[in-house]
């Protein structure tokens, strides 16, 4: 909100410098506006002169002075100064903050959210866990990041489709079928050898037991039986995944089955398209993709010598299909162990005639679950993992969603169950929700004292002169920049960081200032401040998919 006004002011000054010839016209620059760590250096600062120094071959301080000479800042700033040999520091007029607060109070938070996307169609594919076992907490982190990112993008004007790609074709599904088949035979009294590379979890035995109890028509021939059980078990597991996600407040617009790509001929069509574009060649009976010339470290097999298609073939077809459905921005959330797959997929997109930069991949780092201070093991194949459902049953969706977003997605996360279950300010989600409940309590008391909305509309916010009040107003107005920055960078964790910092300022203010019981004008002004604050807290929590309690 205010940062954008300062950035516009700086860009205007740079344009005037270009007109005067002091900065070349072909120089492109996007000024970064930040709040200085030292409050003595103003409300905001920019290092734009340092960014231009190498290009212009001048000292940053000289460039800063040139820009400042062309800057019209009278309507926004008390003063603008050059410091630290080139930083430009902005000291805003007090009424700028009060004006922003009044606009939020009058029009609401949503009126000031930026329209970054302008309706651009985005497909956000996330979770996409193989339907071979229940979701574990690692999948939960991907679900939280993906869902909140989708909500962020929707807030700033993108048309978002949430999609789950169902890997229901390939070797892992046949392994599932063999796993269930052997447990089914074992439960009927047959002696079996159960290899360690099969799925070991108790859920496999439960699926087999249900087959026996329901007298399911399992084919007698082993190959047919395994194929039947692979399909049956993956469908059952996918139903469970869907229920767990819905309990986690994650709802997909589409579940896209991988086997549809084969049934509809899309994999073959993609291979043919790559042949026409001369990006495939045959060697030793296999079909190879020329990925090495498109940014990947080497060429990749698409069809093996025995005719089996690799995962790359269907992944290529899937991403081609996304473009054909009209999406211009493709966002995929992958596990961190898939980082090497990024150049491969970008190479495929380029080979198919699309912009590889249209694909944005977010890597989700591993989660360590701590119980009693000790890590809990997690392996889907071995069956020693904690499911997302178990975590939800223990701490609830609010806490789980918030905790999964307390670190950047590509950083390792420790999920502390002991902390997650605490109902105190040590628990960050409780800390944020309690701030909203406390504000709602103040408003209930205010209504009992006769402070209605009409009286607040005419409040004199110039009475908000405490430093804590100014700090709180600044933080409230930063919300719009945080939302835009989080959406542009695809980093939803910025919102949780912001909310924790924001309510910290509120709790500090609450401990120093009395909202009710002052002379009516000051009480009304402080209620306007808290009204804007509760709007921002509620908006942020709703984007996170976390409830907004008015009592705790």
SULWODA-V81235 format. One record per pair of residues at least 12 apart in sequence whose C-alpha atoms are under 10 Angstrom apart, sorted by the first residue. I is the first residue (numbers start at 1). J is the second residue. Records with the same first field share a line. If there is no record, write none. Layout:
I = J ; J
This chain:
1 = 100 ; 112 ; 113 ; 114 ; 477 ; 478 ; 479 ; 480 ; 481 ; 482 ; 484
2 = 33 ; 44 ; 76 ; 92 ; 96 ; 97 ; 100 ; 474 ; 477 ; 478 ; 480 ; 481
3 = 32 ; 33 ; 34 ; 35 ; 43 ; 44 ; 45 ; 477 ; 478 ; 480 ; 481
4 = 31 ; 32 ; 33 ; 480 ; 481
5 = 33 ; 76
6 = 31 ; 32 ; 33 ; 44 ; 45 ; 46 ; 73 ; 76 ; 77 ; 90 ; 92
7 = 30 ; 31 ; 32 ; 33 ; 46
8 = 30 ; 31
9 = 31 ; 70 ; 71 ; 72 ; 73 ; 76
10 = 30 ; 31 ; 32 ; 33 ; 46 ; 48 ; 67 ; 68 ; 70 ; 71 ; 72 ; 73 ; 88
11 = 29 ; 30 ; 31 ; 48 ; 67 ; 71
12 = 67 ; 70 ; 71 ; 72
13 = 66 ; 67 ; 68 ; 69 ; 70 ; 71 ; 72 ; 73
14 = 27 ; 28 ; 29 ; 31 ; 48 ; 66 ; 67 ; 68 ; 70 ; 71
15 = 67 ; 70 ; 71
16 = 67 ; 69 ; 70 ; 71
17 = 63 ; 66 ; 67 ; 68 ; 69 ; 70 ; 71
20 = 70
22 = 56 ; 63 ; 66 ; 67
23 = 52 ; 55 ; 56 ; 63 ; 66 ; 67
24 = 55 ; 56
27 = 52 ; 55 ; 56
28 = 52
29 = 48 ; 51 ; 52
30 = 48 ; 51
31 = 46 ; 47 ; 48 ; 49 ; 51
32 = 45 ; 46 ; 47 ; 48 ; 51
33 = 45 ; 46 ; 47 ; 48 ; 88 ; 89 ; 90
34 = 46 ; 47 ; 89
35 = 89 ; 90 ; 478
36 = 89 ; 90
39 = 91
40 = 89 ; 91
41 = 81 ; 82 ; 83 ; 84 ; 87 ; 88 ; 89 ; 90 ; 91
42 = 79 ; 80 ; 81 ; 88 ; 89 ; 90 ; 91 ; 92
43 = 77 ; 89 ; 90 ; 91 ; 92 ; 93 ; 474
44 = 80 ; 88 ; 89 ; 90 ; 91 ; 92
45 = 80 ; 81 ; 82 ; 83 ; 87 ; 88 ; 89 ; 90 ; 91
46 = 64 ; 82 ; 86 ; 87 ; 88 ; 89 ; 90
47 = 60 ; 64 ; 86 ; 87 ; 88 ; 89
48 = 60 ; 63 ; 64 ; 67 ; 86 ; 87 ; 88
49 = 61 ; 62 ; 63 ; 64 ; 65 ; 66 ; 67 ; 85 ; 86 ; 87 ; 88
50 = 63 ; 64 ; 85 ; 86 ; 87
51 = 63
52 = 64
53 = 86
59 = 85 ; 86
60 = 84 ; 85 ; 86 ; 87
61 = 82 ; 83 ; 84 ; 85 ; 86 ; 87 ; 88
62 = 82 ; 85 ; 86
63 = 86 ; 87
64 = 81 ; 82 ; 83 ; 85 ; 86 ; 87 ; 88
65 = 81 ; 82 ; 86 ; 87 ; 88
67 = 88
68 = 80 ; 81 ; 82 ; 88
73 = 90 ; 92
74 = 92 ; 93
75 = 92 ; 93 ; 96
76 = 90 ; 91 ; 92 ; 93 ; 94 ; 95 ; 96 ; 97
77 = 90 ; 91 ; 92 ; 93 ; 94 ; 95 ; 96
78 = 90 ; 91 ; 92 ; 93 ; 94
79 = 91 ; 92 ; 93
80 = 92
94 = 462 ; 465 ; 470
95 = 461 ; 462
97 = 461 ; 462 ; 470 ; 471 ; 473 ; 474 ; 476 ; 477
98 = 460 ; 461 ; 462 ; 463 ; 464 ; 470 ; 473 ; 474 ; 529
99 = 461 ; 462
100 = 473 ; 474 ; 476 ; 477
101 = 461 ; 473 ; 474 ; 476 ; 477 ; 528 ; 529 ; 531 ; 532 ; 533
102 = 457 ; 458 ; 459 ; 460 ; 461 ; 528 ; 529 ; 532
103 = 532
104 = 476 ; 477 ; 528 ; 529 ; 531 ; 532 ; 533 ; 535 ; 536
105 = 456 ; 457 ; 528 ; 529 ; 530 ; 531 ; 532 ; 533 ; 535
106 = 457 ; 528 ; 532
108 = 531 ; 532 ; 535 ; 536
109 = 476 ; 477 ; 479 ; 480 ; 532 ; 533 ; 535 ; 536 ; 538 ; 539
110 = 155 ; 156 ; 480 ; 535 ; 536 ; 539
112 = 156 ; 477 ; 479 ; 480
113 = 155 ; 156 ; 157 ; 479 ; 480 ; 481 ; 483 ; 484
114 = 155 ; 156 ; 157 ; 480 ; 481 ; 483 ; 484
115 = 153 ; 154 ; 155 ; 156 ; 157 ; 158 ; 484
116 = 153 ; 154 ; 155 ; 156 ; 157 ; 158 ; 484 ; 487 ; 488
117 = 153 ; 154 ; 155 ; 156 ; 157 ; 158 ; 159 ; 160 ; 487 ; 488
118 = 156 ; 157 ; 158 ; 159
119 = 154 ; 156 ; 157 ; 158 ; 159 ; 160
120 = 153 ; 157 ; 158 ; 159 ; 160 ; 326 ; 327 ; 328 ; 329
121 = 157 ; 158 ; 159 ; 160 ; 161 ; 325 ; 326 ; 327 ; 328 ; 329 ; 330
122 = 150 ; 153 ; 154 ; 158 ; 159 ; 160 ; 161 ; 162 ; 322 ; 326 ; 327 ; 328 ; 329 ; 330 ; 331 ; 358
123 = 150 ; 158 ; 159 ; 160 ; 161 ; 162 ; 163 ; 322 ; 323 ; 325 ; 326 ; 327 ; 328 ; 329 ; 330 ; 331 ; 332 ; 359
124 = 146 ; 147 ; 149 ; 150 ; 160 ; 161 ; 162 ; 163 ; 164 ; 252 ; 327 ; 329 ; 330 ; 331 ; 332 ; 333 ; 360 ; 361
125 = 143 ; 146 ; 147 ; 150 ; 161 ; 162 ; 163 ; 164 ; 165 ; 252 ; 254 ; 255 ; 256 ; 330 ; 331 ; 332 ; 333 ; 334 ; 361
126 = 139 ; 142 ; 143 ; 144 ; 145 ; 146 ; 147 ; 162 ; 163 ; 164 ; 165 ; 252 ; 331 ; 332 ; 333 ; 334 ; 335 ; 362
127 = 139 ; 140 ; 141 ; 142 ; 143 ; 144 ; 145 ; 146 ; 147 ; 163 ; 164 ; 165 ; 166 ; 245 ; 332 ; 333 ; 334 ; 335 ; 364
128 = 142 ; 143 ; 163 ; 164 ; 165 ; 166 ; 167 ; 255 ; 256 ; 332 ; 333 ; 334
129 = 142 ; 164 ; 165 ; 166 ; 167 ; 238 ; 241 ; 334 ; 335
130 = 165 ; 166 ; 167 ; 168 ; 169 ; 172 ; 173 ; 234 ; 237 ; 238 ; 241
131 = 166 ; 167 ; 168 ; 172 ; 173 ; 176 ; 230 ; 231 ; 233 ; 234 ; 235 ; 236 ; 237 ; 238 ; 239 ; 240 ; 241
132 = 167 ; 168 ; 172 ; 173 ; 174 ; 175 ; 176 ; 177 ; 199 ; 203 ; 204 ; 230 ; 233 ; 234 ; 235 ; 236 ; 237 ; 238 ; 380 ; 381
133 = 176 ; 199 ; 200 ; 201 ; 203 ; 204 ; 233 ; 234 ; 236 ; 237 ; 238 ; 240 ; 241 ; 380 ; 381 ; 383 ; 387
134 = 201 ; 203 ; 237 ; 238 ; 239 ; 240 ; 241 ; 242 ; 244 ; 380 ; 383 ; 385 ; 386 ; 387 ; 388 ; 389
135 = 237 ; 238 ; 240 ; 241 ; 242 ; 244 ; 245 ; 380 ; 385 ; 386 ; 387 ; 388 ; 389 ; 390
136 = 241 ; 367 ; 378 ; 379 ; 380 ; 385 ; 386 ; 387 ; 388 ; 389 ; 390 ; 391
137 = 366 ; 367 ; 368 ; 369 ; 378 ; 385 ; 386 ; 387 ; 388 ; 389 ; 390 ; 391 ; 392 ; 400 ; 404 ; 415
138 = 335 ; 364 ; 365 ; 366 ; 367 ; 368 ; 369 ; 378 ; 385 ; 386 ; 387 ; 388 ; 404 ; 413
139 = 245 ; 334 ; 335 ; 364 ; 366 ; 367 ; 387 ; 388
140 = 244 ; 245 ; 248 ; 250 ; 367 ; 387 ; 388 ; 389 ; 391 ; 392 ; 400 ; 401 ; 404
141 = 364 ; 365 ; 366 ; 367 ; 388 ; 400 ; 401 ; 402 ; 403 ; 404 ; 405 ; 409 ; 413
142 = 333 ; 334 ; 335 ; 362 ; 363 ; 364 ; 365 ; 366 ; 404 ; 405 ; 409
143 = 245 ; 248 ; 249 ; 250 ; 251 ; 333 ; 364 ; 401 ; 404
144 = 245 ; 248 ; 249 ; 250 ; 397 ; 400 ; 401 ; 402 ; 403 ; 404 ; 405 ; 492 ; 544 ; 545
145 = 333 ; 362 ; 364 ; 401 ; 402 ; 404 ; 405 ; 408 ; 409 ; 490 ; 491 ; 492 ; 493 ; 544
146 = 162 ; 163 ; 250 ; 331 ; 332 ; 333 ; 362 ; 364 ; 490 ; 492
147 = 162 ; 249 ; 250 ; 251 ; 252 ; 401 ; 492 ; 543 ; 544 ; 545
148 = 250 ; 401 ; 405 ; 491 ; 492 ; 493 ; 495 ; 542 ; 543 ; 544 ; 545
149 = 331 ; 486 ; 487 ; 490 ; 491 ; 492 ; 493 ; 543 ; 544
150 = 162 ; 331 ; 487 ; 490 ; 492 ; 543
151 = 487 ; 492 ; 542 ; 543 ; 544 ; 545
152 = 483 ; 484 ; 486 ; 487 ; 488 ; 490 ; 491 ; 492 ; 495 ; 540 ; 543 ; 544
153 = 483 ; 484 ; 486 ; 487 ; 488 ; 490 ; 492 ; 543
154 = 487 ; 543
155 = 483 ; 484 ; 487 ; 539 ; 543
156 = 480 ; 483 ; 484 ; 487 ; 488
158 = 329 ; 487
159 = 327
160 = 253 ; 327 ; 329
161 = 252 ; 253 ; 254 ; 327
162 = 250 ; 251 ; 252 ; 253 ; 254 ; 255 ; 331
163 = 251 ; 252 ; 253 ; 254 ; 255 ; 256 ; 332
164 = 242 ; 251 ; 252 ; 253 ; 254 ; 255 ; 256 ; 257
165 = 254 ; 255 ; 256 ; 257 ; 258 ; 315 ; 318
166 = 234 ; 238 ; 255 ; 256 ; 257 ; 258 ; 259 ; 260
167 = 234 ; 256 ; 257 ; 258 ; 259 ; 311 ; 314
168 = 230 ; 231 ; 234 ; 235 ; 238 ; 256 ; 257 ; 258 ; 259 ; 260
169 = 230 ; 231 ; 257 ; 258 ; 259 ; 260 ; 261 ; 262 ; 311 ; 314
170 = 258 ; 259 ; 308 ; 309 ; 310 ; 311
171 = 311
172 = 198 ; 199 ; 230
173 = 226 ; 227 ; 229 ; 230 ; 231 ; 233 ; 234
174 = 226 ; 227 ; 228 ; 229 ; 230 ; 231 ; 234
175 = 197 ; 198 ; 199 ; 226 ; 227 ; 230
176 = 198 ; 199 ; 204 ; 226 ; 227 ; 229 ; 230 ; 231 ; 232 ; 233 ; 234
177 = 198 ; 199 ; 204 ; 223 ; 225 ; 226 ; 227 ; 228 ; 229 ; 230 ; 231 ; 232 ; 233 ; 234
178 = 194 ; 198 ; 199 ; 222 ; 223 ; 225 ; 226 ; 227 ; 229 ; 230
179 = 194 ; 195 ; 197 ; 198 ; 199 ; 200 ; 201 ; 204 ; 205 ; 208 ; 226 ; 229 ; 230 ; 233
180 = 198 ; 199 ; 200 ; 203 ; 204 ; 205 ; 206 ; 207 ; 208 ; 209 ; 211 ; 225 ; 226 ; 229 ; 230 ; 232 ; 233
181 = 204 ; 205 ; 207 ; 208 ; 218 ; 222 ; 225 ; 226 ; 227 ; 228 ; 229 ; 230
182 = 194 ; 195 ; 198 ; 204 ; 205 ; 208 ; 226
183 = 200 ; 204 ; 205 ; 206 ; 207 ; 208 ; 209
184 = 204 ; 205 ; 206 ; 207 ; 208 ; 209 ; 210 ; 211 ; 212 ; 218 ; 229
185 = 208 ; 212
186 = 205 ; 208 ; 209
187 = 205 ; 208 ; 209 ; 212
188 = 208 ; 209 ; 212
196 = 381 ; 382
197 = 381 ; 382
198 = 381 ; 382
199 = 380 ; 381 ; 382 ; 383
200 = 379 ; 380 ; 381 ; 382 ; 383 ; 384
201 = 379 ; 380 ; 381 ; 382 ; 383 ; 384 ; 385
202 = 382 ; 383 ; 384
203 = 237 ; 383
204 = 233 ; 237 ; 383
207 = 229 ; 232 ; 233 ; 236 ; 237
208 = 229 ; 233
211 = 229 ; 232 ; 233
218 = 232
238 = 255
240 = 389
241 = 388 ; 389
242 = 255
243 = 389
244 = 387 ; 388 ; 389 ; 390 ; 392
245 = 388 ; 389
247 = 388 ; 389 ; 392 ; 393 ; 396 ; 397
248 = 388 ; 389 ; 392 ; 396 ; 397 ; 398 ; 400 ; 401 ; 545
249 = 397 ; 398 ; 401 ; 545 ; 546
250 = 545
256 = 318
257 = 318
258 = 314 ; 315 ; 317 ; 318
259 = 314
260 = 314 ; 318
261 = 313 ; 314 ; 315 ; 317 ; 318 ; 321
262 = 314 ; 317
265 = 317
266 = 313 ; 314 ; 316 ; 317 ; 318 ; 320 ; 321
267 = 309 ; 312 ; 313 ; 314 ; 315 ; 316 ; 317 ; 318 ; 320 ; 321
268 = 309 ; 313 ; 314 ; 317
269 = 317 ; 320
270 = 313 ; 314 ; 316 ; 317 ; 318 ; 319 ; 320 ; 321 ; 352
271 = 287 ; 289 ; 302 ; 303 ; 313 ; 314 ; 316 ; 317 ; 352
273 = 351 ; 352 ; 353
274 = 289 ; 290 ; 348 ; 351 ; 352 ; 353
275 = 287 ; 289
277 = 351 ; 352 ; 353
278 = 290 ; 351
279 = 291 ; 293 ; 294 ; 348 ; 351 ; 352
280 = 299 ; 300 ; 301 ; 302 ; 351
281 = 299 ; 301 ; 302
282 = 301 ; 303 ; 305
283 = 301 ; 304 ; 305
284 = 304 ; 305
285 = 303 ; 304 ; 305 ; 306 ; 307
286 = 301 ; 302 ; 303 ; 304 ; 305 ; 306 ; 307 ; 308 ; 309
287 = 300 ; 301 ; 302 ; 303 ; 304 ; 305 ; 307 ; 309
288 = 300 ; 301 ; 302 ; 303 ; 304
289 = 301 ; 302 ; 303 ; 312 ; 313 ; 344 ; 347 ; 348 ; 351
290 = 344 ; 347 ; 348 ; 351
291 = 343 ; 344 ; 345 ; 346 ; 347 ; 348 ; 350 ; 351
292 = 343 ; 344 ; 347
293 = 347
294 = 343 ; 344 ; 346 ; 347 ; 348 ; 349 ; 350 ; 351
295 = 342 ; 343 ; 344 ; 345 ; 346 ; 347 ; 350
296 = 340 ; 341 ; 342 ; 343 ; 344 ; 345 ; 346 ; 347 ; 348
297 = 340 ; 343 ; 344
298 = 344
299 = 344
300 = 312 ; 344
301 = 313
302 = 314 ; 316
312 = 341 ; 344 ; 345 ; 348
313 = 348
315 = 345 ; 348
316 = 344 ; 345 ; 346 ; 347 ; 348 ; 349 ; 351 ; 352
317 = 348 ; 349 ; 352
319 = 345 ; 346 ; 348 ; 349 ; 352 ; 359
320 = 348 ; 349 ; 352 ; 353 ; 354
323 = 349 ; 354 ; 358
327 = 358
328 = 354 ; 355 ; 358 ; 359
329 = 355 ; 357 ; 358 ; 359 ; 360
330 = 356 ; 357 ; 358 ; 359 ; 360 ; 361
331 = 358 ; 359 ; 360 ; 361 ; 362 ; 490
332 = 359 ; 360 ; 361 ; 362 ; 363
333 = 360 ; 361 ; 362 ; 363 ; 364 ; 409
334 = 361 ; 362 ; 363 ; 364 ; 365
335 = 361 ; 362 ; 363 ; 364 ; 365 ; 366 ; 409 ; 410
336 = 362 ; 363 ; 364 ; 365 ; 366 ; 409 ; 410 ; 411 ; 412
337 = 363 ; 364 ; 365 ; 366
338 = 361 ; 363 ; 364
339 = 361 ; 362 ; 363 ; 364
341 = 361
342 = 359 ; 360 ; 361 ; 362 ; 363
343 = 356
345 = 359 ; 361
346 = 358 ; 359 ; 360 ; 361
360 = 490
361 = 490
362 = 409 ; 410 ; 490 ; 491
363 = 408 ; 409 ; 410 ; 411
364 = 408 ; 409 ; 410 ; 411 ; 412 ; 413
365 = 407 ; 408 ; 409 ; 410 ; 411 ; 412 ; 413
366 = 409 ; 410 ; 411 ; 412 ; 413 ; 414
367 = 404 ; 411 ; 412 ; 413 ; 414 ; 415
368 = 412 ; 413 ; 414 ; 415 ; 416
369 = 385 ; 386 ; 391 ; 413 ; 414 ; 415 ; 416 ; 417
370 = 414 ; 415 ; 416 ; 417 ; 418 ; 419
371 = 415 ; 416 ; 417 ; 418 ; 419
372 = 416 ; 417 ; 418 ; 419
373 = 416 ; 417 ; 418 ; 419
374 = 416
375 = 414 ; 415 ; 416
388 = 400
391 = 417 ; 420
394 = 417 ; 420 ; 421
395 = 417 ; 418 ; 419 ; 420 ; 421 ; 422
396 = 420 ; 421
397 = 545 ; 546 ; 547
398 = 420 ; 429 ; 430 ; 433 ; 541 ; 544 ; 545 ; 546 ; 547 ; 548
399 = 417 ; 419 ; 420 ; 421 ; 427 ; 428 ; 429 ; 430 ; 546 ; 547
400 = 415 ; 417 ; 420 ; 429 ; 546
401 = 429 ; 544 ; 545 ; 546
402 = 420 ; 428 ; 429 ; 430 ; 493 ; 495 ; 496 ; 541 ; 544 ; 545 ; 546
403 = 415 ; 416 ; 417 ; 419 ; 420 ; 427 ; 428 ; 429 ; 493 ; 496
404 = 493 ; 496
405 = 491 ; 492 ; 493 ; 494 ; 495 ; 496 ; 497 ; 544
406 = 428 ; 429 ; 492 ; 493 ; 494 ; 495 ; 496 ; 497 ; 500
407 = 491 ; 492 ; 493 ; 494 ; 496 ; 497
408 = 491 ; 492 ; 493 ; 494
409 = 490 ; 491 ; 492 ; 493
410 = 491
423 = 552
428 = 496 ; 497 ; 499 ; 500
429 = 496 ; 499 ; 500 ; 541 ; 546 ; 547
430 = 552
431 = 499 ; 500 ; 503 ; 504 ; 507
432 = 496 ; 499 ; 500 ; 501 ; 502 ; 503 ; 504 ; 506 ; 507 ; 537 ; 538 ; 541 ; 548
433 = 499 ; 503 ; 537 ; 538 ; 541 ; 546 ; 547 ; 548 ; 549 ; 550 ; 551 ; 552
434 = 503 ; 507 ; 548 ; 549 ; 550 ; 551 ; 552
435 = 500 ; 502 ; 503 ; 504 ; 506 ; 507 ; 510 ; 533 ; 534 ; 537 ; 549 ; 550 ; 552
436 = 503 ; 506 ; 530 ; 533 ; 534 ; 535 ; 536 ; 537 ; 538 ; 548 ; 549 ; 550 ; 551 ; 552
437 = 534 ; 548 ; 549 ; 550 ; 551 ; 552
438 = 507 ; 510 ; 534 ; 549 ; 550 ; 551 ; 552
439 = 506 ; 510 ; 527 ; 530 ; 531 ; 533 ; 534 ; 550 ; 551
440 = 530 ; 531 ; 534 ; 549 ; 550 ; 551
441 = 550 ; 551 ; 552
442 = 515 ; 516 ; 527 ; 530
443 = 515 ; 516 ; 527 ; 530 ; 531
445 = 516
446 = 515 ; 516 ; 517 ; 523 ; 524 ; 527
449 = 516 ; 517
451 = 516 ; 520 ; 523 ; 524 ; 527
452 = 524
453 = 524 ; 527 ; 528
455 = 520 ; 521 ; 524 ; 525
456 = 521 ; 523 ; 524 ; 525 ; 526 ; 527 ; 528 ; 531
457 = 524 ; 525 ; 528
458 = 521 ; 524 ; 525 ; 528
459 = 520 ; 521 ; 522 ; 523 ; 524 ; 525 ; 526 ; 527 ; 528
460 = 521 ; 522 ; 523 ; 524 ; 525 ; 526 ; 528
461 = 521 ; 522 ; 524 ; 525 ; 526 ; 527 ; 528 ; 529
462 = 522 ; 525
463 = 521 ; 522 ; 523 ; 524 ; 525 ; 526
464 = 522 ; 523 ; 525 ; 526 ; 529
466 = 509 ; 512 ; 513
467 = 509
468 = 505 ; 506 ; 508 ; 509 ; 510 ; 512 ; 513
469 = 505 ; 506 ; 509 ; 510 ; 513 ; 526 ; 529
470 = 529
471 = 502 ; 505 ; 506 ; 509
472 = 502 ; 503 ; 504 ; 505 ; 506 ; 508 ; 509 ; 529 ; 530 ; 533
473 = 502 ; 505 ; 529 ; 530 ; 532 ; 533
474 = 502
475 = 498 ; 499 ; 501 ; 502 ; 503 ; 505 ; 506 ; 533 ; 536
476 = 498 ; 499 ; 502 ; 529 ; 530 ; 532 ; 533 ; 534 ; 535 ; 536 ; 537
477 = 532 ; 533 ; 536
478 = 498 ; 502
479 = 495 ; 498 ; 499 ; 502 ; 536 ; 537 ; 539 ; 540
480 = 536
482 = 494 ; 495 ; 497 ; 498
483 = 495 ; 498 ; 540 ; 543
492 = 543 ; 544
493 = 544
495 = 540 ; 541 ; 543 ; 544
496 = 540 ; 541 ; 544
498 = 537 ; 540
499 = 536 ; 537 ; 540 ; 541
500 = 537
502 = 533 ; 536 ; 537
503 = 533 ; 534 ; 537
506 = 530 ; 533
513 = 526
514 = 526
515 = 527 ; 529 ; 530
534 = 548
